[in-house]
Amino acid sequence: PVRRGYWGSKLGAPHTVPIKVTGKCGSVRIRLVPAPRGTGIVSATTPKKLLQMAGVHDVFTSSRGSTSSLGNFIKATFFALYHTYEFLTPDLWKETRFAPTLFEEHSDYLAKKSLK
């Protein structure tokens, strides 16, 4: 699965990668950058096919290294998509339940006047 996100407002379905992510395999490095809705996939043909199959509609890419080795180029794109799942957006955070501090827990007892 690929985590998708928004660029700008959260209208409609997620359409791009949530953050800038980088993938590396061999000498090839590819960087996926979120893009505005309607931009399309700005990429070479090889990673474009993989990004289309992953369901990403809008993304900018930047690649370095020997991109003519297609196996490494595809693997680097796959690893970049894999890194999208390392990012948790706030809507995926678990609700935190805080326990009362010792002062809050015993404040009634501490507020009583002691009888001497």
DSSP file (Angstrom, degrees, kcal/mol; ACC not computed):
  #  RESIDUE AA STRUCTURE BP1 BP2  ACC     N-H-->O    O-->H-N    N-H-->O    O-->H-N    TCO  KAPPA ALPHA  PHI   PSI    X-CA   Y-CA   Z-CA
    1    1 A P              0   0    0      0, 0.0     2,-0.5     0, 0.0    84,-0.1   0.000 360.0 360.0 360.0 149.9    0.0    0.0    0.0
    2    2 A V        -     0   0    0     52,-0.2     2,-0.5    82,-0.1    80,-0.1  -0.961 360.0-133.4-117.7 129.3    1.0    3.6   -0.7
    3    3 A R        -     0   0    0     -2,-0.5     2,-0.3    78,-0.4    84,-0.0  -0.720  27.4-166.5 -82.9 126.0    0.1    6.4    1.6
    4    4 A R        +     0   0    0     -2,-0.5    13,-0.3    13,-0.2     2,-0.2  -0.760   8.6 177.1-110.3 159.8   -1.2    9.3   -0.3
    5    5 A G  B     -A   16   0A   0     11,-4.3    11,-2.2    -2,-0.3    10,-1.7  -0.667  24.7 -90.7-142.8-164.1   -1.7   12.9    0.8
    6    6 A Y        -     0   0    0     -2,-0.2     2,-0.5     8,-0.2     4,-0.1  -0.781  13.6-146.8-117.9 159.0   -2.8   16.3   -0.2
    7    7 A W  S    S-     0   0    0      2,-0.4     2,-0.6    -2,-0.3    30,-0.4  -0.989  79.3 -21.6-122.7 119.0   -1.1   19.4   -1.6
    8    8 A G  S    S+     0   0    0     -2,-0.5     2,-0.1    28,-0.1    -2,-0.1  -0.752 126.0  19.7  86.3-119.8   -2.8   22.6   -0.4
    9    9 A S  S    S-     0   0    0     -2,-0.6    -2,-0.4     1,-0.1     2,-0.2  -0.415  72.8-121.8 -87.7 163.2   -6.3   22.0    0.7
   10   10 A K        +     0   0    0     -4,-0.1     2,-0.4    -2,-0.1    -1,-0.1  -0.233  60.1 140.3 -97.5  43.8   -7.9   18.7    1.7
   11   11 A L        -     0   0    0     -2,-0.2    -2,-0.0     2,-0.1     2,-0.0  -0.720  61.0 -10.0 -87.5 135.1  -10.7   18.8   -0.9
   12   12 A G  S    S-     0   0    0     -2,-0.4     3,-0.1     2,-0.0     0, 0.0  -0.262 108.8 -25.6  78.4-165.8  -11.5   15.5   -2.6
   13   13 A A  S    S-     0   0    0      1,-0.1    -8,-0.1     2,-0.0    -2,-0.1  -0.432  78.7 -85.8 -80.7 155.6   -9.6   12.3   -2.4
   14   14 A P        +     0   0    0      0, 0.0    -8,-0.2     0, 0.0    -1,-0.1  -0.392  50.2 171.9 -60.0 138.5   -5.8   12.2   -1.6
   15   15 A H        +     0   0    0    -10,-1.7    43,-2.1    20,-0.1    42,-1.8   0.511  50.2  34.2-130.9  -9.3   -3.9   12.6   -4.9
   16   16 A T  B    S-A    5   0A   0    -11,-2.2   -11,-4.3    41,-0.2    43,-0.1  -0.757  92.6 -70.2-138.8-178.9   -0.2   13.0   -4.2
   17   17 A V        -     0   0    0     41,-0.4   -13,-0.2   -13,-0.3    18,-0.1  -0.514  42.6-127.7 -75.1 149.7    2.5   11.8   -1.8
   18   18 A P  S    S-     0   0    0      0, 0.0     2,-0.3     0, 0.0   -12,-0.1   0.843  81.5  -2.4 -71.6 -32.2    2.2   13.2    1.7
   19   19 A I  S    S-     0   0    0    -14,-0.1     2,-0.4    13,-0.0    13,-0.1  -0.870  93.3 -70.4-145.0 174.6    5.8   14.5    2.0
   20   20 A K        -     0   0    0     -2,-0.3     2,-0.3    13,-0.1    13,-0.2  -0.635  58.1-176.6 -71.5 125.8    9.0   14.7    0.0
   21   21 A V  E     -B   32   0B   0     11,-2.0    11,-3.0    -2,-0.4     2,-0.4  -0.928  14.1-153.8-128.0 152.4   10.4   11.1    0.0
   22   22 A T  E     -B   31   0B   0     -2,-0.3     2,-0.4     9,-0.2     9,-0.2  -0.968   5.7-168.6-127.4 139.9   13.6    9.7   -1.4
   23   23 A G  E     -B   30   0B   0      7,-2.6     7,-2.5    -2,-0.4     2,-0.4  -0.960   5.3-167.9-125.8 147.9   14.4    6.2   -2.6
   24   24 A K  E     +B   29   0B   0     -2,-0.4     2,-0.3     5,-0.2     5,-0.2  -0.999  15.5 162.2-139.1 136.2   17.8    4.8   -3.4
   25   25 A C  E >  S-B   28   0B   0      3,-2.2     3,-1.9    -2,-0.4     2,-0.2  -0.891  70.4 -35.9-150.9 121.7   19.0    1.6   -5.1
   26   26 A G  T 3  S-     0   0    0     -2,-0.3    39,-0.0     1,-0.3     0, 0.0  -0.494 124.9 -26.4  63.9-128.5   22.5    1.2   -6.5
   27   27 A S  T 3  S+     0   0    0     -2,-0.2     2,-0.4    39,-0.2    -1,-0.3   0.480 116.4 102.6 -93.9  -2.9   23.6    4.6   -7.8
   28   28 A V  E <   -B   25   0B   0     -3,-1.9    -3,-2.2    37,-0.2     2,-0.4  -0.678  45.1-179.9 -89.3 130.0   20.1    5.7   -8.6
   29   29 A R  E     -BC  24  64B   0     35,-2.2    35,-2.6    -2,-0.4     2,-0.4  -0.994   3.7-173.5-123.5 133.9   18.3    8.2   -6.2
   30   30 A I  E     -BC  23  63B   0     -7,-2.5    -7,-2.6    -2,-0.4     2,-0.5  -0.986   7.5-159.1-128.8 140.8   14.8    9.4   -6.9
   31   31 A R  E     -BC  22  62B   0     31,-2.9    31,-1.7    -2,-0.4     2,-0.5  -0.976   4.2-155.9-121.6 126.6   12.9   12.1   -5.0
   32   32 A L  E     -BC  21  61B   0    -11,-3.0   -11,-2.0    -2,-0.5    29,-0.2  -0.900  12.6-170.4-103.7 126.8    9.2   12.3   -5.1
   33   33 A V  E     - C   0  60B   0     27,-3.0    27,-2.8    -2,-0.5   -13,-0.1  -0.955  28.1-108.8-120.0 131.8    7.8   15.8   -4.3
   34   34 A P  E     - C   0  59B   0      0, 0.0    25,-0.2     0, 0.0   -14,-0.0  -0.253  38.3-162.5 -57.9 145.6    4.1   16.5   -3.7
   35   35 A A        -     0   0    0     23,-0.7    23,-0.1   -18,-0.1     3,-0.1  -0.908  23.2 -93.3-130.1 156.5    2.4   18.5   -6.5
   36   36 A P    >   -     0   0    0      0, 0.0     3,-1.8     0, 0.0     4,-0.3  -0.257  56.7 -83.2 -64.9 156.5   -0.8   20.5   -6.9
   37   37 A R  T 3  S+     0   0    0    -30,-0.4   -21,-0.0     1,-0.2    21,-0.0  -0.367 116.5  26.8 -61.4 134.6   -4.0   18.8   -8.1
   38   38 A G  T 3  S+     0   0    0     -3,-0.1    -1,-0.2    -2,-0.1    20,-0.0   0.348  88.3 107.0  95.1  -5.0   -4.1   18.6  -11.9
   39   39 A T    <   -     0   0    0     -3,-1.8    -2,-0.1     1,-0.1    19,-0.1   0.887  66.1-154.6 -72.1 -38.7   -0.3   18.6  -12.4
   40   40 A G        -     0   0    0     -4,-0.3    19,-1.9    -5,-0.1     2,-0.8  -0.386  40.3 -42.4  88.5-174.2   -0.1   14.9  -13.3
   41   41 A I  E     -d   59   0B   0     17,-0.2     2,-1.1    -2,-0.1    19,-0.2  -0.827  51.7-163.2 -95.2 111.4    3.0   12.8  -12.9
   42   42 A V  E     +d   60   0B   0     17,-2.8    19,-1.3    -2,-0.8     2,-0.3  -0.796  48.5 103.0 -95.4  96.4    6.1   14.7  -14.0
   43   43 A S  S    S-     0   0    0     -2,-1.1     2,-0.1    17,-0.1    -2,-0.1  -0.946  75.7 -74.4-161.4 171.9    8.6   11.9  -14.4
   44   44 A A     >  -     0   0    0     -2,-0.3     4,-1.6     1,-0.1     5,-0.1  -0.331  55.6-102.6 -71.5 166.7   10.5    9.7  -16.8
   45   45 A T  H  > S+     0   0    0      1,-0.2     4,-1.6     2,-0.2    -1,-0.1   0.853 114.2  57.1 -65.9 -35.9    8.4    6.9  -18.4
   46   46 A T  H  > S+     0   0    0      1,-0.2     4,-1.2     2,-0.2     3,-0.3   0.969 114.0  34.3 -65.9 -55.6    9.7    4.1  -16.2
   47   47 A P  H  > S+     0   0    0      0, 0.0     4,-2.7     0, 0.0     5,-0.2   0.795 110.8  66.7 -70.1 -22.7    8.8    5.5  -12.8
   48   48 A K  H  X S+     0   0    0     -4,-1.6     4,-2.2     1,-0.2    -2,-0.2   0.909 100.1  49.6 -61.4 -40.9    5.7    7.1  -14.3
   49   49 A K  H  X S+     0   0    0     -4,-1.6     4,-2.0    -3,-0.3    -1,-0.2   0.911 112.4  47.0 -64.3 -42.2    4.2    3.6  -14.9
   50   50 A L  H  X S+     0   0    0     -4,-1.2     4,-1.6     1,-0.2    -2,-0.2   0.892 112.1  49.8 -67.0 -39.9    4.9    2.5  -11.4
   51   51 A L  H  X>S+     0   0    0     -4,-2.7     5,-2.1     2,-0.2     4,-0.6   0.864 109.5  51.9 -67.7 -35.5    3.5    5.7   -9.9
   52   52 A Q  H ><5S+     0   0    0     -4,-2.2     3,-0.9    -5,-0.2    -2,-0.2   0.911 109.7  49.0 -65.7 -41.8    0.3    5.3  -12.0
   53   53 A M  H 3<5S+     0   0    0     -4,-2.0    -1,-0.2     1,-0.2    -2,-0.2   0.810 107.3  56.6 -66.7 -28.6   -0.1    1.7  -10.8
   54   54 A A  H 3<5S-     0   0    0     -4,-1.6    -1,-0.2    -5,-0.1   -52,-0.2   0.612 117.4-113.7 -78.4 -12.0    0.4    2.9   -7.2
   55   55 A G  T <<5 +     0   0    0     -3,-0.9     2,-0.5    -4,-0.6    -3,-0.2   0.640  66.2 144.2  90.6  14.9   -2.5    5.3   -7.6
   56   56 A V      < +     0   0    0     -5,-2.1    -1,-0.3     1,-0.1   -40,-0.2  -0.780  22.1 178.9 -87.9 127.2   -0.5    8.6   -7.3
   57   57 A H        +     0   0    0    -42,-1.8     2,-0.4    -2,-0.5   -41,-0.2   0.785  65.1  32.0 -99.6 -32.0   -2.1   11.2   -9.6
   58   58 A D  S    S+     0   0    0    -43,-2.1   -23,-0.7   -19,-0.1   -41,-0.4  -0.979  71.3 132.4-134.2 120.1    0.1   14.3   -9.1
   59   59 A V  E     -Cd  34  41B   0    -19,-1.9   -17,-2.8    -2,-0.4     2,-0.4  -0.953  40.2-138.6-163.6 144.3    3.8   14.3   -8.2
   60   60 A F  E     -Cd  33  42B   0    -27,-2.8   -27,-3.0    -2,-0.3     2,-0.3  -0.831  26.2-161.3 -98.3 145.8    7.1   15.9   -9.3
   61   61 A T  E     -C   32   0B   0    -19,-1.3     2,-0.4    -2,-0.4   -29,-0.2  -0.936  13.7-171.9-128.0 154.2   10.2   13.7   -9.5
   62   62 A S  E     -C   31   0B   0    -31,-1.7   -31,-2.9    -2,-0.3     2,-0.3  -0.985  12.4-172.6-141.2 131.3   13.9   14.3   -9.5
   63   63 A S  E     -C   30   0B   0     -2,-0.4     2,-0.3   -33,-0.2   -33,-0.2  -0.943   7.3-177.0-131.5 150.6   16.4   11.6  -10.2
   64   64 A R  E     +C   29   0B   0    -35,-2.6   -35,-2.2    -2,-0.3     2,-0.2  -0.937  45.4  36.4-137.2 158.9   20.2   11.3  -10.1
   65   65 A G  S    S-     0   0    0     -2,-0.3     2,-1.7   -37,-0.2   -37,-0.2  -0.538 107.9 -21.2  99.2-164.6   22.7    8.6  -10.9
   66   66 A S    >   +     0   0    0     -2,-0.2     3,-1.3     1,-0.2   -38,-0.2  -0.608  61.9 168.5 -85.8  82.9   22.7    6.0  -13.6
   67   67 A T  T 3   +     0   0    0     -2,-1.7    -1,-0.2     1,-0.3     6,-0.1   0.515  62.5  81.3 -76.7  -3.1   19.0    5.9  -14.5
   68   68 A S  T 3  S+     0   0    0      1,-0.1     2,-1.3    -3,-0.1    -1,-0.3   0.713  71.1  83.6 -75.3 -18.1   19.7    3.9  -17.6
   69   69 A S    <>  -     0   0    0     -3,-1.3     4,-2.0     1,-0.2     3,-0.4  -0.717  69.7-168.4 -82.7  95.8   19.8    0.7  -15.4
   70   70 A L  H  > S+     0   0    0     -2,-1.3     4,-2.6     1,-0.2     5,-0.2   0.795  77.4  59.6 -62.8 -32.3   16.0    0.3  -15.3
   71   71 A G  H  > S+     0   0    0      1,-0.2     4,-2.2     2,-0.2    -1,-0.2   0.939 110.5  41.0 -61.4 -47.1   16.0   -2.3  -12.6
   72   72 A N  H  > S+     0   0    0     -3,-0.4     4,-2.5     2,-0.2    -2,-0.2   0.853 113.2  55.3 -69.0 -34.1   17.7    0.0  -10.1
   73   73 A F  H  X S+     0   0    0     -4,-2.0     4,-1.7     2,-0.2    -2,-0.2   0.917 111.2  43.6 -64.7 -43.3   15.5    2.9  -11.3
   74   74 A I  H  X S+     0   0    0     -4,-2.6     4,-2.5     2,-0.2    -2,-0.2   0.908 114.0  50.5 -68.8 -42.0   12.3    1.0  -10.6
   75   75 A K  H  X S+     0   0    0     -4,-2.2     4,-2.7    -5,-0.2    -2,-0.2   0.895 108.7  51.9 -64.0 -39.1   13.6   -0.3   -7.3
   76   76 A A  H  X S+     0   0    0     -4,-2.5     4,-1.9     2,-0.2    -1,-0.2   0.898 110.8  48.2 -63.9 -39.4   14.5    3.2   -6.2
   77   77 A T  H  X S+     0   0    0     -4,-1.7     4,-2.2     2,-0.2    -2,-0.2   0.905 111.4  50.6 -65.4 -41.3   11.0    4.4   -7.1
   78   78 A F  H  X S+     0   0    0     -4,-2.5     4,-2.2     1,-0.2    -2,-0.2   0.916 109.9  49.5 -62.2 -43.8    9.5    1.5   -5.2
   79   79 A F  H  X S+     0   0    0     -4,-2.7     4,-1.8     2,-0.2    -1,-0.2   0.859 108.7  53.2 -66.0 -34.5   11.6    2.3   -2.1
   80   80 A A  H  < S+     0   0    0     -4,-1.9     4,-0.5     2,-0.2    -1,-0.2   0.921 110.8  46.5 -65.3 -42.3   10.5    5.9   -2.3
   81   81 A L  H >< S+     0   0    0     -4,-2.2     3,-1.0     1,-0.2   -78,-0.4   0.865 109.3  55.7 -65.5 -35.2    6.9    4.8   -2.3
   82   82 A Y  H >< S+     0   0    0     -4,-2.2     3,-1.3     1,-0.2    -1,-0.2   0.860 100.3  59.6 -63.4 -36.2    7.7    2.4    0.5
   83   83 A H  G >< S+     0   0    0     -4,-1.8     3,-1.3     1,-0.3     4,-0.3   0.640  86.5  76.0 -70.7 -13.7    9.0    5.4    2.6
   84   84 A T  G X  S+     0   0    0     -3,-1.0     3,-1.0    -4,-0.5    -1,-0.3   0.797  89.1  59.3 -66.2 -24.9    5.6    7.1    2.4
   85   85 A Y  G <  S+     0   0    0     -3,-1.3    -1,-0.2    -4,-0.4    -2,-0.2   0.539  90.3  69.7 -81.5  -5.4    4.3    4.7    5.0
   86   86 A E  G <  S+     0   0    0     -3,-1.3     2,-0.5    -4,-0.2    -1,-0.2   0.579  86.7  80.9 -82.5  -9.6    7.0    5.8    7.5
   87   87 A F    <   -     0   0    0     -3,-1.0     2,-0.6    -4,-0.3   -68,-0.0  -0.864  65.8-160.4-103.4 123.4    5.1    9.2    7.8
   88   88 A L        -     0   0    0     -2,-0.5    -3,-0.0     2,-0.0    -2,-0.0  -0.903   9.1-147.0-104.2 123.6    2.1    9.3   10.1
   89   89 A T    >   -     0   0    0     -2,-0.6     3,-2.4     1,-0.1     4,-0.4  -0.509  30.5-106.0 -81.4 156.7   -0.3   12.2    9.5
   90   90 A P  G >  S+     0   0    0      0, 0.0     3,-1.1     0, 0.0    -1,-0.1   0.774 118.1  63.9 -57.3 -27.3   -2.1   13.6   12.6
   91   91 A D  G 3  S+     0   0    0      1,-0.2    -3,-0.0     0, 0.0    -2,-0.0   0.674 102.3  51.2 -71.6 -12.9   -5.4   12.0   11.6
   92   92 A L  G <  S+     0   0    0     -3,-2.4    -1,-0.2     2,-0.1     2,-0.1   0.453  84.2 113.5 -98.6  -3.0   -3.7    8.6   12.1
   93   93 A W  S <  S-     0   0    0     -3,-1.1     2,-0.2    -4,-0.4     3,-0.0  -0.415  70.9-117.6 -69.0 144.0   -2.4    9.4   15.6
   94   94 A K        -     0   0    0      1,-0.1     2,-0.3    -2,-0.1    -1,-0.1  -0.520  35.4 -99.4 -76.6 149.9   -3.9    7.3   18.4
   95   95 A E        -     0   0    0     -2,-0.2     2,-0.5     1,-0.1    -1,-0.1  -0.554  37.6-136.2 -72.4 130.9   -5.8    9.3   21.0
   96   96 A T        -     0   0    0     -2,-0.3     2,-0.6    -3,-0.0    -1,-0.1  -0.765  11.4-157.7 -93.1 128.0   -3.6    9.8   24.1
   97   97 A R        -     0   0    0     -2,-0.5     2,-0.4     0, 0.0    -2,-0.0  -0.925  12.5-151.3-105.9 117.6   -5.1    9.3   27.5
   98   98 A F        -     0   0    0     -2,-0.6     3,-0.0     3,-0.0    -2,-0.0  -0.722   6.2-138.0 -92.0 134.2   -3.3   11.2   30.1
   99   99 A A        -     0   0    0     -2,-0.4     2,-0.1     1,-0.1    -1,-0.0  -0.626  34.2 -99.4 -83.1 147.9   -3.2    9.9   33.7
  100  100 A P        -     0   0    0      0, 0.0    -1,-0.1     0, 0.0     2,-0.0  -0.384  39.3-113.8 -67.4 146.4   -3.6   12.5   36.4
  101  101 A T     >  -     0   0    0      1,-0.1     4,-2.6    -2,-0.1     5,-0.2  -0.258  29.8-103.5 -71.7 167.1   -0.4   13.7   38.1
  102  102 A L  H  > S+     0   0    0      1,-0.2     4,-2.2     2,-0.2    -1,-0.1   0.883 122.7  52.8 -60.9 -38.2    0.2   13.0   41.7
  103  103 A F  H  4 S+     0   0    0      1,-0.2     4,-0.3     2,-0.2    -1,-0.2   0.926 111.8  45.0 -64.1 -44.0   -0.7   16.5   42.7
  104  104 A E  H >4 S+     0   0    0      1,-0.2     3,-0.7     2,-0.2     4,-0.3   0.888 113.0  51.8 -65.4 -38.1   -4.0   16.3   40.8
  105  105 A E  H 3< S+     0   0    0     -4,-2.6     3,-0.3     1,-0.2    -2,-0.2   0.876 121.1  30.7 -66.5 -38.4   -4.7   12.9   42.3
  106  106 A H  T 3X S+     0   0    0     -4,-2.2     4,-2.1    -5,-0.2    -1,-0.2   0.131  84.5 109.7-109.0  18.7   -4.1   14.0   45.9
  107  107 A S  H <> S+     0   0    0     -3,-0.7     4,-1.7    -4,-0.3    -1,-0.2   0.847  76.6  55.3 -66.4 -33.6   -5.2   17.6   45.7
  108  108 A D  H  > S+     0   0    0     -4,-0.3     4,-0.9    -3,-0.3    -1,-0.2   0.924 110.6  45.1 -64.1 -43.1   -8.3   17.0   47.8
  109  109 A Y  H  4 S+     0   0    0      1,-0.2     3,-0.5     2,-0.2    -2,-0.2   0.890 113.9  49.0 -66.5 -39.8   -6.3   15.5   50.6
  110  110 A L  H  < S+     0   0    0     -4,-2.1    -1,-0.2     1,-0.2    -2,-0.2   0.769 105.7  58.7 -72.4 -24.4   -3.7   18.3   50.4
  111  111 A A  H  < S+     0   0    0     -4,-1.7    -1,-0.2    -5,-0.2    -2,-0.2   0.728  85.0  98.7 -77.4 -21.7   -6.4   21.0   50.5
  112  112 A K  S  < S-     0   0    0     -4,-0.9     2,-0.4    -3,-0.5    -3,-0.0  -0.344  80.0-118.3 -65.9 145.5   -7.8   19.8   53.8
  113  113 A K        -     0   0    0      1,-0.0     2,-0.3    -2,-0.0    -1,-0.1  -0.702  29.2-124.0 -83.0 134.0   -6.8   21.7   56.9
  114  114 A S        -     0   0    0     -2,-0.4     2,-0.6     1,-0.0    -1,-0.0  -0.569  17.1-129.3 -79.4 140.8   -4.9   19.6   59.3
  115  115 A L              0   0    0     -2,-0.3    -1,-0.0     1,-0.1     0, 0.0  -0.794 360.0 360.0 -91.5 123.7   -6.2   19.3   62.8
  116  116 A K              0   0    0     -2,-0.6    -1,-0.1     0, 0.0    -2,-0.0   0.391 360.0 360.0-117.4 360.0   -3.6   20.0   65.5
